[in-house]
Amino acid sequence: MKKITAMVVLGIFLIGLLPISFAEEGVSKQKVEQLQKERVEAKDGVSVEKAKSPNVKKELKESKLIVKEEFLKGKKLDKERLEKLSNLKEDQIERLAEVKEERLRKMAGLDEEHLKKIAELDKKQLEKLSLLDRARLEEFSKLDKKQLQEKLEKIKIKNVDEKLKYRMRVIDEKKIKEAEEKFEKAEEKLHDAQEKLEEKRKMLLEAKKSGNETAMIENAKNGLLIAADAIIAHLEKVKSKVEQSENLGNETLSLIIADIDTKIKEINDAKAKIQAATTKAEIRDAAKQINASWKNVQIKSKEHTRELVNSDIKGIIKQSEMLERKLDRVLKEMAEKDIKLENIDAKIKDFSQKVNIARVNLNESKQKFELAKSSSEEDKKELMDDAKSLSKEAHDSLKDAHKILSGIVKEIKASYKEADFEKEEKDELVEIEEQD
């Protein structure tokens, strides 16, 4: 997964934007708007004679035609895309004129029927739609008008903090290193405890065979203490991984850490009882407490791990969405320089679809996970297994997306050496949230 993240970061492509001008050849956008205003006034009963004037209607029509011509002129699009746009009505062209050219290029790749439908949307709706990745853009465009508007109403666009860049928090490198060292130490402790536990188990069996009760109690105590240390080491491993995550929010992080610390305290309390035990009955009670704690720790550890893994996958998906927008800008710049790459759009579409599969599977995984947390023990296991399986499918889709991305990046580098992979522009740092 680290490799995927690194690839996503390396693949951020940025280009400058060229505003669309409406004020050429003596025809301004303001003039068209004024003529439209006069038409609206006529409908409201104001200046009816003016609206009836053939000259006004003719001038409005001619102005719109010129705007359409100006809009299409100079567009560095392939013949098929230009033909689709030229078949649109003047009013539809006016709406699409507000869309940035690199996004317009993506939208013009839709079926003509779907393009005409979305060209009827208002400015706010078009802005949302234009920011969607190819997979969701195509999915949304196939909906009927009512469904499309309802879907877009649930889409929220928000600016992303330039420092965070889709992460929930930024961790100092020193702290990350400390957390990694803690993880390695916990791993060693767990491994040592497992080896010692097997040794103590054999010694306990030998004491039972010999009938030496003192040796039995001593070996049982030592075995339980080692088991307790193994549980604590396991919890420390989970805790260190959580502390390293930049994809968990502070609130979620605090809850997980607090829960782990509570579990560690419970185990340490059980250790104190084990150390104080002098009889087999006391040993049995301590063993029951350790077993109960371990059972609970296993459940909670799986929950915390699932939360961690899903948050990491979400972070990669968000980065991938941003990357696709950067690729669109690169294609625009390459088109301006008459640099062409065969089937590049199809490859980016494949990339987008793989990311979308990951997005769908992740959402389903999160739903199963939320159900599991409030379910009975019997249902919990099945739901957690389903959540894990869906999460793995999401991860596998991202791996496939990474392979496709590698090929895209290689092609672009070979054909367009001036592409700047390091810069990031503020207007590309947006996050798309699809509410339920």
Buried (B, 14 or more C-beta within 10 A) or exposed (E): BEEBBEBBEEBBBBBEEEEBEBEEEEBBBEBBEEBBEBBEBBEEEEBEEEBEBEEBEEBBEEBBEBBBBBBBEEBBBEEEBBEBBEEBEBEBBBBBBEBBBBBBBBBBBBEBEBBBBBBBBEEEBBBBBBBBBBBBBBBBBEBEEEEBEEBBEEBEEEEBEEEEBBBBEEEEEEEBEBBBEBBEBBBEBBEBBEEBBEEBBEBBEEBBEEEEEEBBBBBBBBBBBBBBBBBBBBBBBBBBBBBBBBBBEEEBBEBBBEBBEEBBEBBEEBBEBBEEBEEEEBBEBBBEBBEEBBEEBEBBBBBBBBBBBBBBBBBBBBBBBBBBBBBBBBBBBBBEEEBEBEEBBEBBBBBBBBBBBBBBBBBBBBBBBEBBBEBEEEEBBEBBEBBBBBBBBBBBBBBBBBEBBBEBBEBBEEBBEEBEBEEBBEEBBBBBEEEE
